[in-house]
Amino acid sequence: MPKAKNNVASRARRRKVLKLAKGYWGSRSKVYTVAKHSVEKGLQYAYRDRKNKKRTFRSLWIVRINAAARLNGTTYSRLISAMSKKGVDINRKILASLAVENPNAFADIVKFVSA
């Protein structure tokens, strides 16, 4: 078998993987073959969790809206239903931030849609 001569590219590939593995524990950050598996798995987790983060934040917003809605005498589902019937298009992210940062404005929205 002929000798592989492209040392520059193979070293760059290894250095790139080891750079991504920086901060990993033990041989996961030092040994190329171990680091390669750790980095691959880490990138898989990163891809998956970018999707999961959206899910998590939406559920957090819903919990906050529900808590604020119950303080104003309604529930989350009734509030969202009333908002869609009235044609109020405020997304959950903005509603949740209003509920936390400006409860009076949130109460005004609840009064408007329930009236």
VEXTI-108860 format. One record per residue: x, y, z of N, C-alpha, C in turn; residue in one letter. Coordinates in nm, 3 decimals, always signed. Layout:
BEGIN
n.c1,n.c2,n.c3,ca.c1,ca.c2,ca.c3,c.c1,c.c2,c.c3,type
X,Y,Z,X,Y,Z,X,Y,Z,A .
...
This chain:
BEGIN
n.c1,n.c2,n.c3,ca.c1,ca.c2,ca.c3,c.c1,c.c2,c.c3,type
+0.086,-0.118,+0.000,+0.000,+0.000,+0.000,+0.090,+0.124,+0.000,M .
+0.059,+0.223,-0.084,+0.143,+0.342,-0.089,+0.129,+0.427,+0.037,P .
+0.235,+0.500,+0.064,+0.236,+0.586,+0.182,+0.149,+0.709,+0.157,K .
+0.068,+0.745,+0.256,-0.015,+0.866,+0.246,+0.074,+0.987,+0.267,A .
+0.064,+1.084,+0.176,+0.157,+1.196,+0.183,+0.092,+1.329,+0.222,K .
-0.040,+1.331,+0.234,-0.105,+1.461,+0.259,-0.111,+1.487,+0.409,N .
+0.004,+1.508,+0.468,+0.016,+1.527,+0.612,-0.053,+1.655,+0.659,N .
-0.048,+1.758,+0.578,-0.105,+1.887,+0.616,-0.256,+1.875,+0.640,V .
-0.326,+1.812,+0.547,-0.471,+1.802,+0.558,-0.512,+1.711,+0.672,A .
-0.443,+1.597,+0.689,-0.482,+1.505,+0.796,-0.455,+1.567,+0.932,S .
-0.345,+1.641,+0.944,-0.317,+1.708,+1.072,-0.421,+1.816,+1.100,R .
-0.462,+1.888,+0.997,-0.563,+1.993,+1.015,-0.696,+1.933,+1.059,A .
-0.731,+1.816,+0.998,-0.855,+1.748,+1.037,-0.851,+1.709,+1.184,R .
-0.738,+1.652,+1.226,-0.725,+1.609,+1.366,-0.728,+1.729,+1.460,R .
-0.659,+1.835,+1.420,-0.654,+1.954,+1.506,-0.794,+2.015,+1.521,R .
-0.872,+2.011,+1.412,-1.009,+2.065,+1.417,-1.094,+1.987,+1.517,K .
-1.083,+1.854,+1.515,-1.160,+1.770,+1.607,-1.115,+1.795,+1.751,V .
-0.983,+1.801,+1.772,-0.931,+1.822,+1.908,-0.968,+1.961,+1.960,L .
-0.977,+2.057,+1.869,-1.019,+2.191,+1.911,-1.165,+2.189,+1.957,K .
-1.250,+2.114,+1.884,-1.390,+2.102,+1.924,-1.405,+2.028,+2.057,L .
-1.308,+1.939,+2.087,-1.315,+1.859,+2.210,-1.251,+1.931,+2.329,A .
-1.209,+2.053,+2.310,-1.144,+2.127,+2.419,-1.241,+2.143,+2.536,K .
-1.194,+2.112,+2.656,-1.277,+2.121,+2.774,-1.340,+1.989,+2.813,G .
-1.330,+1.888,+2.727,-1.380,+1.756,+2.763,-1.287,+1.693,+2.865,Y .
-1.336,+1.596,+2.938,-1.263,+1.536,+3.049,-1.169,+1.426,+3.000,W .
-1.046,+1.426,+3.050,-0.952,+1.316,+3.027,-0.918,+1.296,+2.881,G .
-0.916,+1.169,+2.839,-0.872,+1.138,+2.703,-0.971,+1.185,+2.597,S .
-1.090,+1.224,+2.639,-1.187,+1.275,+2.543,-1.138,+1.405,+2.478,R .
-1.048,+1.474,+2.545,-0.995,+1.598,+2.487,-0.853,+1.581,+2.436,S .
-0.790,+1.465,+2.456,-0.649,+1.448,+2.421,-0.626,+1.345,+2.309,K .
-0.697,+1.232,+2.315,-0.677,+1.123,+2.219,-0.772,+1.143,+2.102,V .
-0.716,+1.146,+1.980,-0.796,+1.180,+1.863,-0.915,+1.087,+1.845,Y .
-0.894,+0.955,+1.852,-1.004,+0.863,+1.822,-1.116,+0.874,+1.924,T .
-1.080,+0.894,+2.051,-1.182,+0.910,+2.156,-1.251,+1.044,+2.139,V .
-1.172,+1.148,+2.111,-1.227,+1.283,+2.094,-1.323,+1.288,+1.975,A .
-1.290,+1.216,+1.869,-1.375,+1.216,+1.750,-1.515,+1.165,+1.782,K .
-1.523,+1.056,+1.859,-1.653,+1.001,+1.896,-1.729,+1.097,+1.987,H .
-1.658,+1.157,+2.081,-1.722,+1.250,+2.175,-1.775,+1.373,+2.102,S .
-1.697,+1.424,+2.009,-1.738,+1.544,+1.934,-1.859,+1.511,+1.847,V .
-1.856,+1.396,+1.779,-1.970,+1.357,+1.695,-2.097,+1.347,+1.776,E .
-2.088,+1.281,+1.892,-2.205,+1.264,+1.978,-2.251,+1.401,+2.030,K .
-2.156,+1.486,+2.066,-2.191,+1.620,+2.114,-2.263,+1.702,+2.009,G .
-2.219,+1.688,+1.883,-2.286,+1.761,+1.776,-2.426,+1.707,+1.751,L .
-2.444,+1.576,+1.769,-2.579,+1.518,+1.757,-2.671,+1.574,+1.866,Q .
-2.620,+1.580,+1.989,-2.699,+1.636,+2.099,-2.732,+1.782,+2.073,Y .
-2.634,+1.857,+2.019,-2.656,+1.999,+1.993,-2.767,+2.019,+1.890,A .
-2.766,+1.935,+1.785,-2.869,+1.945,+1.681,-3.006,+1.913,+1.740,Y .
-3.012,+1.804,+1.817,-3.140,+1.762,+1.876,-3.193,+1.868,+1.972,R .
-3.103,+1.923,+2.053,-3.148,+2.014,+2.158,-3.178,+2.153,+2.107,D .
-3.130,+2.188,+1.988,-3.177,+2.314,+1.928,-3.325,+2.306,+1.899,R .
-3.372,+2.187,+1.863,-3.515,+2.167,+1.840,-3.590,+2.163,+1.974,K .
-3.532,+2.093,+2.072,-3.598,+2.078,+2.202,-3.609,+2.210,+2.276,N .
-3.514,+2.301,+2.252,-3.518,+2.431,+2.320,-3.644,+2.508,+2.284,K .
-3.685,+2.499,+2.159,-3.807,+2.568,+2.115,-3.928,+2.512,+2.189,K .
-3.931,+2.378,+2.205,-4.038,+2.311,+2.277,-4.042,+2.355,+2.423,R .
-3.925,+2.358,+2.484,-3.915,+2.392,+2.626,-3.960,+2.535,+2.652,T .
-3.917,+2.628,+2.566,-3.955,+2.767,+2.586,-4.105,+2.787,+2.565,F .
-4.163,+2.719,+2.467,-4.306,+2.733,+2.445,-4.384,+2.685,+2.567,R .
-4.342,+2.573,+2.627,-4.412,+2.524,+2.747,-4.393,+2.620,+2.864,S .
-4.276,+2.682,+2.874,-4.252,+2.781,+2.980,-4.345,+2.901,+2.963,L .
-4.358,+2.948,+2.839,-4.448,+3.062,+2.813,-4.591,+3.026,+2.849,W .
-4.635,+2.904,+2.815,-4.771,+2.863,+2.844,-4.795,+2.857,+2.995,I .
-4.697,+2.808,+3.070,-4.710,+2.803,+3.217,-4.724,+2.944,+3.273,V .
-4.643,+3.037,+3.224,-4.648,+3.175,+3.273,-4.781,+3.243,+3.238,R .
-4.827,+3.220,+3.116,-4.955,+3.279,+3.075,-5.068,+3.223,+3.159,I .
-5.066,+3.093,+3.183,-5.170,+3.028,+3.262,-5.172,+3.083,+3.405,N .
-5.054,+3.099,+3.465,-5.048,+3.152,+3.601,-5.105,+3.293,+3.608,A .
-5.067,+3.377,+3.511,-5.118,+3.515,+3.509,-5.267,+3.519,+3.477,A .
-5.312,+3.430,+3.390,-5.454,+3.427,+3.355,-5.537,+3.387,+3.476,A .
-5.490,+3.292,+3.554,-5.564,+3.249,+3.673,-5.570,+3.360,+3.778,R .
-5.467,+3.445,+3.784,-5.473,+3.561,+3.874,-5.580,+3.659,+3.828,L .
-5.614,+3.655,+3.699,-5.716,+3.744,+3.644,-5.850,+3.675,+3.623,N .
-5.868,+3.559,+3.685,-5.999,+3.495,+3.687,-6.035,+3.412,+3.565,G .
-5.938,+3.366,+3.489,-5.966,+3.279,+3.375,-5.857,+3.173,+3.367,T .
-5.862,+3.091,+3.264,-5.757,+2.991,+3.245,-5.688,+3.015,+3.112,T .
-5.578,+2.944,+3.092,-5.501,+2.960,+2.969,-5.586,+2.928,+2.846,Y .
-5.655,+2.814,+2.850,-5.729,+2.772,+2.731,-5.844,+2.868,+2.699,S .
-5.912,+2.915,+2.803,-6.021,+3.012,+2.780,-5.967,+3.144,+2.725,R .
-5.851,+3.185,+2.777,-5.790,+3.310,+2.732,-5.750,+3.301,+2.585,L .
-5.683,+3.194,+2.547,-5.638,+3.178,+2.408,-5.758,+3.167,+2.314,I .
-5.861,+3.096,+2.357,-5.983,+3.084,+2.276,-6.049,+3.220,+2.257,S .
-6.060,+3.296,+2.366,-6.122,+3.428,+2.356,-6.040,+3.522,+2.269,A .
-5.908,+3.510,+2.277,-5.822,+3.595,+2.195,-5.839,+3.564,+2.047,M .
-5.850,+3.436,+2.014,-5.867,+3.402,+1.872,-6.005,+3.446,+1.822,S .
-6.107,+3.437,+1.908,-6.241,+3.482,+1.867,-6.245,+3.633,+1.846,K .
-6.173,+3.708,+1.930,-6.168,+3.855,+1.917,-6.072,+3.900,+1.807,K .
-5.988,+3.808,+1.761,-5.891,+3.844,+1.656,-5.768,+3.913,+1.710,G .
-5.735,+3.888,+1.837,-5.614,+3.946,+1.897,-5.498,+3.853,+1.866,V .
-5.404,+3.899,+1.785,-5.290,+3.816,+1.745,-5.165,+3.859,+1.822,D .
-5.152,+3.811,+1.943,-5.030,+3.831,+2.022,-4.974,+3.693,+2.048,I .
-4.847,+3.673,+2.011,-4.792,+3.539,+2.029,-4.761,+3.511,+2.176,N .
-4.736,+3.384,+2.206,-4.720,+3.340,+2.345,-4.597,+3.400,+2.410,R .
-4.493,+3.421,+2.332,-4.370,+3.479,+2.387,-4.396,+3.620,+2.442,K .
-4.466,+3.701,+2.364,-4.496,+3.838,+2.405,-4.595,+3.838,+2.521,I .
-4.697,+3.750,+2.514,-4.794,+3.740,+2.623,-4.727,+3.703,+2.755,L .
-4.633,+3.608,+2.749,-4.563,+3.565,+2.870,-4.477,+3.677,+2.926,A .
-4.410,+3.751,+2.839,-4.328,+3.861,+2.889,-4.415,+3.972,+2.948,S .
-4.532,+3.996,+2.888,-4.626,+4.093,+2.946,-4.674,+4.047,+3.083,L .
-4.703,+3.918,+3.095,-4.753,+3.864,+3.221,-4.651,+3.882,+3.333,A .
-4.522,+3.867,+3.299,-4.417,+3.877,+3.401,-4.379,+4.023,+3.427,V .
-4.357,+4.100,+3.319,-4.301,+4.235,+3.333,-4.407,+4.344,+3.351,E .
-4.526,+4.322,+3.297,-4.628,+4.428,+3.302,-4.766,+4.365,+3.328,N .
-4.792,+4.325,+3.452,-4.918,+4.257,+3.482,-5.042,+4.341,+3.454,P .
-5.030,+4.473,+3.465,-5.146,+4.560,+3.439,-5.187,+4.553,+3.292,N .
-5.090,+4.554,+3.202,-5.120,+4.544,+3.059,-5.180,+4.407,+3.028,A .
-5.130,+4.303,+3.093,-5.185,+4.169,+3.073,-5.330,+4.164,+3.120,F .
-5.357,+4.228,+3.236,-5.493,+4.232,+3.289,-5.586,+4.307,+3.193,A .
-5.536,+4.413,+3.131,-5.615,+4.487,+3.033,-5.650,+4.400,+2.912,D .
-5.554,+4.321,+2.867,-5.580,+4.229,+2.754,-5.687,+4.128,+2.793,I .
-5.677,+4.072,+2.915,-5.774,+3.974,+2.960,-5.913,+4.036,+2.966,V .
-5.923,+4.159,+3.019,-6.052,+4.226,+3.027,-6.109,+4.252,+2.888,K .
-6.022,+4.292,+2.795,-6.067,+4.322,+2.660,-6.123,+4.199,+2.591,F .
-6.052,+4.086,+2.600,-6.098,+3.968,+2.527,-6.214,+3.899,+2.597,V .
-6.225,+3.914,+2.728,-6.336,+3.846,+2.799,-6.465,+3.929,+2.797,S .
-6.454,+4.057,+2.763,-6.572,+4.142,+2.760,-6.659,+4.115,+2.640,A .
